[in-house]
Amino acid sequence: MNRFVSYLLAVALAAFATGAQLVVLPWLAVNELQLPATQVGWVQSAALFPSLLLMLLGGAVADQARVRSLLPLLYLLMAACHMAMLWVLNTGALHLWSVLVYAASLGAMAAFIQPLRDRVLPSLIEAPSELQSAVVKVSLCVYVAQAVGVCLAGQLDNLSFQIVLMVQGCALLFCAVSLLGVLPRESRVPVDRENQSVGGATIAEGMAFVRGHSILKHLIVLVGFNGFMHIGVFVVALPLLSRDIYQQDALSFAALQLAFVLGGVVATLMILRRGAVDQPGRAVLFSLLYAGIIMLAISAQPTVVGLFLLVFAWGVVAGVSASLGKALLQQQVDESFRGRALSIYQLALFGGAPLGALVCGYAVQLHGALTLFKIGGATTLGVFVIYLGVRALWDVAPENEAP
């Protein structure tokens, strides 16, 4: 098994655990604890807030070749988080604070895992021209594995939270073992030895690089908007819409999550079949248009079948945007800044998400989930119109290289 295949296996195992988490965490809050909308927003924010505090540090750490061996250890720590929640459930100690600590611990691990994992990828492919394809293949593995994880968690009523948590922990354990054959003892990627310290200076340099890049600065703004608006609505309004408007159980909610993930699978398969996308920036921009239309359609309270179809379409749009956005960043960034640029990307996405989740929680409490989808859709369409005039993203081609 070559190193890239081992990497894909490790990514898939971790994504499987994440897919199950898409159902486990909100359903612990919504169904087991019967929390109101505002507290559901706090739970979802707790899983995302660590990105605000740690993601940039995680990117600076990722640019230090000697610490890449931390990746398996971080996955082991994430497995330990699931085992700790398993103990909480078995002892009957489940309450709001235990769920908040559980969510925050997973978020803290993810802040370091994401840039470390993505930083390794370019060293595992043979030619730079294969990078977009490699990123899309990773996205495909993530979406497929997440779909399987969602299917498992959808059986919560039959399997129990304890069994699902146990399976998540085992998957992350095997993920850590798989990575041992991927990560070399020493990096094969040149590293600037003057920037070996993990401190404010290296983080500031990464910020300055992205801010001065004509393409990346706009990409990061759009990613931040997606994190705030779309993830915020998805993680808070969708489970509450499922429970309060459509009166669904855990299996039905998991099916909604599965529809979204399957949309991402279809999107990545389409991109792989098509080959290199000539104008990835335009694809990212038009994803805003389609996402806005879908959110407005959901706000009209469609039938259950219509809701599933719209969530599936939302997954397709999100899959295109995520795959091509990440590929665009990988293609544009200088090697010496790759880890920090990836961490800024993740910070924009998952840093805006907890703020969006909090705002969405209070908005749902005041106005209802359907109104929130209407506001989110209209705002998304407004951002799309504004960015039609940004030529840097409109004209970028995949062969462009970082300046």
Solvent accessible surface area in square Angstrom, and as a share of the most:
residue,aa,sasa,rsa
1,M,172,0.77
2,N,95,0.49
3,R,61,0.22
4,F,35,0.15
5,V,64,0.37
6,S,15,0.10
7,Y,0,0.00
8,L,28,0.14
9,L,77,0.38
10,A,2,0.01
11,V,2,0.01
12,A,25,0.19
13,L,39,0.20
14,A,9,0.07
15,A,6,0.05
16,F,32,0.13
17,A,3,0.03
18,T,60,0.35
19,G,0,0.00
20,A,0,0.00
21,Q,24,0.11
22,L,54,0.27
23,V,0,0.00
24,V,0,0.00
25,L,8,0.04
26,P,4,0.03
27,W,8,0.03
28,L,0,0.00
29,A,0,0.00
30,V,0,0.00
31,N,58,0.30
32,E,83,0.37
33,L,44,0.22
34,Q,114,0.51
35,L,15,0.08
36,P,60,0.37
37,A,9,0.07
38,T,25,0.15
39,Q,62,0.28
40,V,0,0.00
41,G,0,0.00
42,W,114,0.40
43,V,0,0.00
44,Q,13,0.06
45,S,0,0.00
46,A,15,0.12
47,A,23,0.18
48,L,24,0.12
49,F,55,0.23
50,P,13,0.08
51,S,6,0.04
52,L,70,0.35
53,L,148,0.74
54,L,51,0.25
55,M,2,0.01
56,L,42,0.21
57,L,65,0.32
58,G,0,0.00
59,G,0,0.00
60,A,0,0.00
61,V,17,0.10
62,A,0,0.00
63,D,6,0.03
64,Q,3,0.01
65,A,11,0.09
66,R,147,0.54
67,V,29,0.17
68,R,10,0.04
69,S,82,0.53
70,L,64,0.32
71,L,1,0.01
72,P,11,0.07
73,L,87,0.43
74,L,17,0.08
75,Y,7,0.03
76,L,72,0.36
77,L,78,0.39
78,M,23,0.10
79,A,10,0.08
80,A,53,0.41
81,C,21,0.13
82,H,3,0.02
83,M,65,0.29
84,A,55,0.43
85,M,3,0.01
86,L,19,0.10
87,W,163,0.57
88,V,21,0.12
89,L,28,0.14
90,N,98,0.50
91,T,73,0.42
92,G,66,0.64
93,A,43,0.34
94,L,39,0.19
95,H,91,0.41
96,L,43,0.21
97,W,173,0.61
98,S,18,0.12
99,V,0,0.00
100,L,26,0.13
101,V,96,0.55
102,Y,10,0.04
103,A,0,0.00
104,A,37,0.29
105,S,37,0.24
106,L,16,0.08
107,G,4,0.04
108,A,22,0.17
109,M,36,0.16
110,A,33,0.25
111,A,0,0.00
112,F,40,0.17
113,I,7,0.04
114,Q,39,0.17
115,P,0,0.00
116,L,1,0.00
117,R,31,0.11
118,D,7,0.04
119,R,3,0.01
120,V,3,0.02
121,L,5,0.03
122,P,24,0.15
123,S,29,0.18
124,L,19,0.09
125,I,31,0.16
126,E,166,0.74
127,A,36,0.28
128,P,124,0.78
129,S,104,0.67
130,E,74,0.33
131,L,13,0.06
132,Q,12,0.05
133,S,45,0.29
134,A,4,0.03
135,V,6,0.03
136,V,1,0.01
137,K,84,0.36
138,V,10,0.06
139,S,18,0.12
140,L,32,0.16
141,C,33,0.20
142,V,25,0.14
143,Y,26,0.10
144,V,66,0.38
145,A,10,0.08
146,Q,28,0.13
147,A,8,0.06
148,V,83,0.47
149,G,0,0.00
150,V,0,0.00
151,C,63,0.38
152,L,36,0.18
153,A,0,0.00
154,G,3,0.02
155,Q,67,0.30
156,L,9,0.05
157,D,100,0.52
158,N,122,0.63
159,L,55,0.28
160,S,44,0.28
161,F,20,0.08
162,Q,58,0.26
163,I,84,0.43
164,V,0,0.00
165,L,0,0.00
166,M,89,0.40
167,V,51,0.29
168,Q,0,0.00
169,G,6,0.06
170,C,55,0.33
171,A,8,0.06
172,L,1,0.00
173,L,85,0.42
174,F,123,0.51
175,C,0,0.00
176,A,4,0.03
177,V,85,0.49
178,S,22,0.14
179,L,2,0.01
180,L,124,0.62
181,G,58,0.56
182,V,1,0.01
183,L,23,0.11
184,P,44,0.28
185,R,232,0.85
186,E,129,0.58
187,S,26,0.17
188,R,173,0.63
189,V,17,0.10
190,P,110,0.69
191,V,29,0.17
192,D,59,0.31
193,R,169,0.62
194,E,161,0.72
195,N,33,0.17
196,Q,31,0.14
197,S,77,0.50
198,V,52,0.30
199,G,28,0.27
200,G,58,0.56
201,A,70,0.54
202,T,2,0.01
203,I,36,0.18
204,A,58,0.45
205,E,66,0.29
206,G,1,0.01
207,M,73,0.32
208,A,49,0.38
209,F,31,0.13
210,V,7,0.04
211,R,152,0.55
212,G,68,0.65
213,H,4,0.02
214,S,66,0.43
215,I,15,0.08
216,L,0,0.00
217,K,83,0.35
218,H,43,0.19
219,L,0,0.00
220,I,24,0.12
221,V,85,0.49
222,L,1,0.00
223,V,8,0.05
224,G,19,0.18
225,F,33,0.14
226,N,25,0.13
227,G,0,0.00
228,F,70,0.29
229,M,19,0.09
230,H,20,0.09
231,I,36,0.18
232,G,0,0.00
233,V,0,0.00
234,F,19,0.08
235,V,26,0.15
236,V,0,0.00
237,A,0,0.00
238,L,0,0.00
239,P,0,0.00
240,L,2,0.01
241,L,1,0.00
242,S,0,0.00
243,R,57,0.21
244,D,68,0.35
245,I,66,0.34
246,Y,32,0.12
247,Q,139,0.62
248,Q,24,0.11
249,D,74,0.39
250,A,1,0.01
251,L,92,0.46
252,S,35,0.23
253,F,0,0.00
254,A,3,0.02
255,A,36,0.28
256,L,0,0.00
257,Q,6,0.02
258,L,38,0.19
259,A,13,0.10
260,F,36,0.15
261,V,2,0.01
262,L,77,0.38
263,G,0,0.00
264,G,0,0.00
265,V,17,0.10
266,V,55,0.31
267,A,0,0.00
268,T,0,0.00
269,L,90,0.45
270,M,110,0.49
271,I,13,0.06
272,L,53,0.27
273,R,226,0.82
274,R,153,0.56
275,G,34,0.33
276,A,67,0.52
277,V,18,0.10
278,D,88,0.46
279,Q,58,0.26
280,P,0,0.00
281,G,0,0.00
282,R,83,0.30
283,A,25,0.20
284,V,5,0.03
285,L,0,0.00
286,F,66,0.28
287,S,8,0.05
288,L,3,0.02
289,L,43,0.21
290,Y,108,0.41
291,A,4,0.03
292,G,0,0.00
293,I,91,0.46
294,I,14,0.07
295,M,0,0.00
296,L,59,0.30
297,A,37,0.29
298,I,0,0.00
299,S,15,0.09
300,A,82,0.63
301,Q,93,0.41
302,P,29,0.18
303,T,100,0.58
304,V,71,0.41
305,V,104,0.60
306,G,18,0.17
307,L,0,0.00
308,F,48,0.20
309,L,114,0.57
310,L,36,0.18
311,V,0,0.00
312,F,70,0.29
313,A,33,0.26
314,W,7,0.02
315,G,1,0.01
316,V,31,0.18
317,V,18,0.10
318,A,30,0.23
319,G,0,0.00
320,V,31,0.18
321,S,17,0.11
322,A,47,0.37
323,S,0,0.00
324,L,3,0.01
325,G,1,0.01
326,K,30,0.13
327,A,0,0.00
328,L,1,0.00
329,L,0,0.00
330,Q,2,0.01
331,Q,33,0.15
332,Q,2,0.01
333,V,8,0.05
334,D,46,0.24
335,E,54,0.24
336,S,44,0.28
337,F,43,0.18
338,R,18,0.07
339,G,0,0.00
340,R,8,0.03
341,A,1,0.01
342,L,0,0.00
343,S,1,0.00
344,I,10,0.05
345,Y,9,0.04
346,Q,5,0.02
347,L,32,0.16
348,A,16,0.12
349,L,37,0.19
350,F,51,0.21
351,G,2,0.02
352,G,13,0.12
353,A,0,0.00
354,P,0,0.00
355,L,81,0.40
356,G,0,0.00
357,A,0,0.00
358,L,28,0.14
359,V,81,0.46
360,C,5,0.03
361,G,0,0.00
362,Y,108,0.41
363,A,19,0.15
364,V,16,0.09
365,Q,100,0.44
366,L,136,0.68
367,H,116,0.52
368,G,27,0.26
369,A,7,0.06
370,L,37,0.18
371,T,51,0.30
372,L,10,0.05
373,F,0,0.00
374,K,113,0.48
375,I,85,0.43
376,G,0,0.00
377,G,0,0.00
378,A,57,0.44
379,T,55,0.32
380,T,0,0.00
381,L,46,0.23
382,G,32,0.31
383,V,27,0.16
384,F,16,0.07
385,V,96,0.55
386,I,126,0.64
387,Y,22,0.08
388,L,67,0.33
389,G,59,0.57
390,V,27,0.16
391,R,126,0.46
392,A,31,0.24
393,L,0,0.00
394,W,44,0.15
395,D,73,0.38
396,V,3,0.01
397,A,17,0.13
398,P,25,0.15
399,E,129,0.58
400,N,58,0.30
401,E,143,0.64
402,A,23,0.18
403,P,122,0.77
